[in-house]
Amino acid sequence: MTTIYDIAKKSGYSITTVSKVLNHHPNVSEKAKEKVLAAVEELNYMPNSTARTLATKKSWMIGVVFNEHLDIGIAHPFFGQVIEGAKKHLEFYNYDLLLVSRNLDTKRSYSDHLLRRGVDGVIVINLSPDDKEVKKIHEASIPAVYIDMALEKANIVQSDNVQGSMLAVDYLYELGHRKIAHIAGNSSTFVARERILGYQQAMGKYSLPIPDGYIVDGGYYASEGGRKAMVQLLAHTERPTAVFVSGDYMAIGAMEAVKDARLRIPEDISIIGFDDISVAKYTAPPLTTVRQEKELIGRQAAMLLLDEINGLLKGPLARKIPVRLVKRGSCIQMSGISNT
């Protein structure tokens, strides 16, 4: 069995330096860190968790709380990839994850459960800042990072949702579209509000009107909500030529509604989604969408959390992750209109 002494011998550094690297100590050079971690990986070192807990007074456990409304847990492509990104980084520093879904058992206090387990920190994903249990975590003396939430005096990681929405509208405008509608997520969520704001700002930039009924609430990012919202838009007296949808699942439902109405995508109506989930490239036609770097979001959250656990943060930080437009086949140039 590989020991810390083997790591020291392999890397050429002292046991003290190896211990500092393994425990994420700040006073270690990058060169030492790289050599020690390379030795850890090469020798497949696995520390004794019981001894490590006693020596460091840490549980080496990170709690992850997420809130998804499709009842599919971490099979959800957004949450699954965000959590995987965090997991990969945290496992490198020998942390384990304790996953709790906010919707799995609403009678149980997940905050008490996490605090009772003595986790060293918590990553909270897509919950309301008004949730009493979020407040309990925020007010507790425990390191925490919040993803896709608006919370004061807290570490925050989020995609640039406003910019993503503007990229979508910019592209549709370049293609000649002027009647651009928006299928939003539930307005109670931070992400939905940010994407609505980006849509409104982009429409304002081009002095494009937003008629009543052009922003439709598609609910909690399910395909059925997108389908129902698109039915409403297709019945609008000023039927849009393009629709920006706040999530790919909703966009897929919207596409189904267009086909049910015997209309064509993109010839009769162009559609853009948001997320770039794995199935987006396999829809018919393939879905143009705004890509979130989901694993990067998780990795950044894990890095922030470890910095707070190890006392490296001077105060709360907010990190905004860039997004990009992925052009596929669900949008088309309007005939007779140039892109200038």
Number of C-alpha atoms within 10 A of each C-alpha: 8 12 13 18 13 16 26 20 14 16 19 15 16 15 15 11 19 27 15 15 22 18 14 16 16 12 9 13 10 10 8 16 20 13 19 25 19 15 20 23 13 11 15 12 16 13 14 9 13 10 10 14 12 10 9 10 10 13 18 21 19 27 23 23 23 20 18 20 13 13 12 11 19 17 11 14 16 19 20 15 20 22 25 19 21 25 22 16 18 22 12 13 16 16 17 16 18 14 18 19 18 23 16 13 10 9 8 11 12 20 22 13 13 22 17 9 14 16 21 21 25 27 25 24 26 20 21 19 17 10 9 12 17 19 14 13 20 21 9 12 9 15 23 27 27 27 24 22 21 20 16 10 11 17 24 25 26 25 22 20 28 21 21 26 29 21 20 27 28 17 17 26 22 15 20 19 24 20 19 25 25 29 31 27 26 18 17 11 18 18 23 24 18 20 28 23 17 22 30 20 17 21 21 12 11 12 10 14 13 17 13 9 14 21 21 22 20 29 22 23 25 19 22 20 23 31 23 20 26 27 16 14 22 17 10 14 9 13 15 20 22 28 27 26 33 34 27 27 25 29 33 24 21 28 28 21 21 21 11 12 11 10 14 15 22 19 14 15 22 26 28 30 29 29 24 24 21 10 13 21 17 9 13 13 16 16 29 26 31 28 19 23 20 25 20 19 25 28 21 23 31 26 15 24 26 23 17 20 17 13 13 13 14 8 10 14 13 16 16 14 16 16 21 18 20 17 16 15 17 23 27 20 18 22 10 7 11 10 13 7
